[in-house]
Amino acid sequence: MVRKLPVLIECNAWTLPQERYNAEWVTEKGVGIVLKSFENVAEGVKRMLDPEALAAFRSNVAAQKNRAVFEIPEILVKLLGEPCAEPRSRMPAPVATHTL
C-alpha cells in the first residue's frame, strides 16, 4: 500500500489472531483481496487485474492516509522513556510510480 497498490493477503485458520483484523480492514476499505489460501493466488491476481476492479482498488488505496510508520518511532521512544530526538519530517520520501 505504501506504493499505492492494492494488496493480496491470506486469512484462514493458520492466521495469527492479532492479524485477522487486517483481512477485515482490507475488505472493509476495498484496498485488496483476501484469500482463504495462497493456493488461490492466480485467481486473486486475475480478479485484481480486472480493469474496473483495479481502478477501484487503486482509488481506495490512494484514499488511505496511514501515517503509523512515521508515528511508531515516537511512540516507542515515549514507551522506553528515552529523550526524543528532533522530529524528522513526517512526509515519506518520494516513491517511484509504476503502472500495471
N, C-alpha and C positions, 0 to 999 in steps of 0.2 A: 504494500500500500504506500510505502514511502516513495516508490517510483510511480505512483498514481495508476497502478494496475490492479485489477481485481485479484482476489485470492481464491485458491482451491485448497480446501482443508478436509481432513478426515475426522469424523466423530463417531465413535462406536463404544462398545463395552470396554475396550482397552484404553480409551481416552481418560487421562487423569481427571478426577472430579473437578479440580480447580481450573481445568482447561475447557470444560464442557460449555461454559458460558460463551466462550469465543464463537462456537458454532451458532448459538442462538443470536449473537450480535451480528455475525456475518449475514445470516438470513434476514434478521430484522432490518438491517441497514441496506440490504441489497448490494453488498460490496463483493460478492463472490458466490461460490457454490460449495456446499457441504456434502461430502461423500460418506457413505457408510464404510467404504473400503477403498484404498488406493488401487485395488484391482479394477475399479471403475474409472480410473483417471482418464482414459481415452474418451469415454463418453462425456465426462465432465468438461474436458477441454473442448470437445466438439460443441457442446451446449454453450460454453462460454464464448466461443468464437463466432457464434451466430451474430451477424452484424447488428441486429436490433438489441440483442441481449448484451453484447459487448459495449455498445453505446450507453445503455442504461447502467451497466456496472461501472464504466468509467466515470459517468456523471455522478453516481452515488459515491464512488471513491473520492473524487475531487471535492465533494461537499464535506468530507470529514476533515476536521481540524484537530487531529490528535497531536498534542504537544507533550505527551507524557515523557517521551525520550529526552526532552530538554528539561523537564521538571524533576525527574528522578534523581539526578546527582545532588541537587539542592536538598531534596527530602532526605537522602542518605546522610548528607553532612549534618543536618539537624538531628537525625536519629543517633548518629555517632557522637554528637556533641563537639564536633571539631569546628574551629573557626572557619567561616565561609570565605572563600577567595572572591575576588572581584567577579561579579556575574558576567558570563560571556553572552554574546548575542544569542537570542532565542530563535533567530532565523537560521534554518538549515542552509548548508552550502548548496549552491545551485546543482540540480540534478539533470543529467542529460536525458532528453526525452526520446523515446523510441515509439514508433507506431507499429501496430500489428497488422 
